[in-house]
Amino acid sequence: MTDTLEAPKKSMSTLPVQGALCCYKHMDMPSASNGLLTIKEASTWATKHIGKIVTPANIAYLIQYGRVKKIGENGSTQVSLCDLQRYYQSYNGSRETGFKERLGDDLNWALSFEQYKELETTKHVHRLHPYKGKFIPQLVEYFLDSHTDNFKTSTYFNKNDIILDPFSGSGTTMVQACELGMNAIGVDISAFNTLIGNCKVGKYDIADLSYEIKKITEKLNSYIKNFNIVKFENKLLHELSVFNNRYFPVPDYKYRLHAGEINETAYATEKEKQFLPIYEQLIREHGIQLNQKRHETFLDKWYSQHIRDEIEYVYEELKKIENISTKKIVSLILSRTIRSCRATTHADLATLLEPVTTTYYCRKHGKICKPLFSIMKWWKTYSKDTIARLLQFEKLRTSTFQLCLTGNSRSINIFEQVKRKNPNFGDMLEQKKIQGIFSSPPYVGLIDYHEQHAYAYDLFGFERKDELEIGPLFKGQSKEAKQNYIQGIADVLNNCKRFLADDYNVFLVANDKYNMYPIIAEKAAMVIVNQFRRPVLNRTEKDKSAYSETIFHLKEK
């Protein structure tokens, strides 16, 4: 293996372009004659090619991450049409065709919401905090709003109706109900999930929130100055920059990686070992303590000592906040921050493997990366982002009621609990009752809904109720686990029926590969009147295989 990355055997600018020119016969682009496009021209071509807006920033991303070859220098950067064609070959209907070949022709492709960019599927408060297993807001909006189409031939809900989500999770249904002028109740067994949902639909004094964030940030900055961590990290970043520029040049390294010209595992392993002594020397020079002495809790295991100290410092400061609403949203900012500061690789942030306290080769970024040594960067980023999202939602929200309750949906008295929390909403609820349910129940044996936020439970001291989860990962997918799951979901529906209006509509989103929902409906004395199958695109899991889920429409039997 050579010390530096060898140049590719052929420059992309010297490759034949005759095949690319045919695509420009009917396109008025200045650089069409040589088969190369500027970034702006590439965005125009891609937008026409896939029928979806592709911005210059999207093309720049493809260059940065090696999906297409960068030709020329900054200011005169171009890309090859051949590269763009290869990257976008899954579009123009072939993606839909491929899904239907594997999953069946009854897929409703319109419910893939392929036309929406991530910025739109994670709009405003929907991205205040990460959460595994949530559905996108466009799906909720599709079934709640008043439009009809070839698939949704009836309107099920109206403005000012009350909607229930007995598996509230991160509160997506409540948020969309608020945006659509509907009232909503969420119920969740997880106290932290309830915090997330209520923070999303809460109202805030932005001036007070900004003041408290600024105060904590200034105090954290002063606290950090008492340690060697800033000097150490600046030196480490310099050494990494020099090393990565030499051995993992951007974007050439990633492009050659995607082209199969580099054995990633062998090359990365060698370079990891090569940089490690530099890192270890800096640790010794600056007296950095990596590991905590205790390993009893999640916070003990997954955070370096200095990160843990900063977390505790900020937590003590936020406890001093007097405004309850401000304190809750600042707590969510801190939780989001510490989630991003766990001692793991960037690629394994969502699925933790083992704590990482050394520099490592990052498959996500294609270079040697480092662990985090301070929460400051993410604290500032998420504080600013949270305020921006709250302001965005404030312009869209309606004057309606939304409330998430912590409780067991199999037995909770919704009327009683709502009235206790909000008497005005409680009075409306008793008069109108709940018009229906829109929810995504947990999948059997897939996620531990408490464990995914273990850091928050440790820090805030919430009571965990893992044993009351329906279908958690730790119970597996055995025959007994499936039977318990069926009974659990049916029990929830039977309890919720007590609070539903006559002629209610229930919509449950699930991937029912074990065919459990017909049995669940029977046990709840309901009938499945319709099913809408949708492809699930852009999954965050590492398994990118074709995947679908069904929206079951249930009514009283």
Secondary structure, 3 states (H helix, E strand, C coil): CCCCCCCCCCCHHHCCCHHHHHHHCCCCCHHHHHCEEEHHHHHHHHHHHHCCCCCHHHHHHHHHCCCCCCECCCCCCEEEHHHHHHHCCCCCCHHHHHHHHHHCCCECHHHHCCCCCHHHHCCHHHHCCCCCCCCCHHHHHHHHCCCCCCCCCCCCCCCCCEEEECCCCCCHHHHHHHHCCCEEEEEECCHHHHHHHHHHHCCCCHHHHHHHHHHHHHHHHHHHCCCCHHHHHHHHHHHHHHHHHHHCCCCHHHHHHHCCCCCHHHHHHHHHHHHHHHHHHHHHHHCCCCCCCCCCCHHHHCCCHHHHHHHHHHHHHHCCCCCHHHHHHHHHHHHHHHHCCCCCCHHHCCCCCCCCCCCEEECCCCEEECCCCCCHHHHHHHHHHHHHHHHHHHHHCCCCCEEEEECCCCCCCHHHHHHHHCHHHHHHHHHHCEEEEEECCCCCCCCCCCHHHHHHHHHHCCCCCHHHCCCCHHHCCCHHHHHHHHHHHHHHHHHHHHHEEEEEEEEEEECCCCCCHHHHHHHCCEEEEEEEEEECCCCCCCCCCCCEEEEEEEEEC
